[in-house]
Amino acid sequence: MTPELILVILLSLTFDFLNGVHDSSNIVATMIASRAFSPRSALALTAVANFLGPFLFGVAVATTIGDEVAQSSALNMDVIIACLVGAIVWNLLTWFLGIPSSSSHALIGGMVGAVIAGAGFSALKLHGLEKVLIALFTSPIIGFVFGFIVTRVIYFMAQKASPEVNWFFKKGQLITALAMAFSHGTNDAQKTMGIITLSLLISGSISSFHVPTWVVALSAGAIGLGTAFGGWKLIRTLGGKFYKIRPVHGFSTQLTSGLVILAASFFGLPVSTSQVVSSAIIGVGSSERFGKVRWSVAQEIVAAWFITIPASGLVSAGFYWLITFFK
């Protein structure tokens, strides 16, 4: 392996680790806020599920990210390095500020910005990029609608139940939280796999795009380790600032998010866990009454979603120009 390739792999795993830290809040916030699990138990459970997810549900998303967004023949390692640095810088900034922005948006934005700066607009595969952007921007809408409907159905079915039904929703989160954690590991870890595999192809280490098993293991391990550390500031944002989370809210949010993300992963569509979970939380709360949700917090998060792609793209383009300037 060349020094540049080693650097790309290290940067990819750093991004993957930070993705786990950044997005751990999305998985465990409702589990902790509804008091279904202690913080340590929630993070340990999700870390293990994050690691196993990519091995259980394939690598379709990795293929989309690494093979369908840009022309590998037009790229070089500097482009990949700039892409990853831009995404990492943006993730660190939003993590420090406690903003649950999207790591997926940061990576796609960083990739687009670096590719345009390094190889030109023509190096982008517009059909694949369109597929990615549609998935990223429609997934929160789907999360909101499904969260709203699922909660209404649950309330209808449990309308004559005794207060003991809360025990079911509390304990049922063991299954729904696992489903969401598996889905996160499946979708998000694959984005890093796609970048590493693309760099292997560019460097000539492999002759065609296929994800090696060692890449799957390293990427899954990095995101699982990041999840185990957790992002406590973000957990507080998602777990308590929207509204008071009860067991039924946690159950509905996790069920909705897990189904949406797993379905997207099956079709090779990269989605943002941050977006899906945040919108599902809002949908679940809105199903009771719209006034229940603190919409000012939701507006801040939505604004971060739309800012992330152009901001990380500009940062990555800037780093590409710095790299080439000092070479």
Buried (B, 14 or more C-beta within 10 A) or exposed (E): EEEBBEBBBEBBBBBBBBBBBBBBBBBBBBBBBBEBBEEEEBBBBBBBBBBBBBBEBBBBBBBBBBBBBBEBEBBBBBBBBBBBBBBBBBBBBBBEEBBBBBBBBBBBBBBBBBBBBBBEEEBBBEEBBEBBBEBBBBBBEBBBBBBBBBBBEBBEEBEEEEEEBBEBBBEBBBEBBBBBBBBBBBBBBBBBBBBBBBBBBBBEEBEEBBBBEEBBBBBBBBBBBBBBBBBBBBBBBBBBBBBEBBBBBBBBBBBBBBBBBBBBBBEBBBBBBBBBBBBBBBBBBBBBEEEBBBBEBBEBBBEBBEBBBEBBBBBBBBBBEEBEEEE
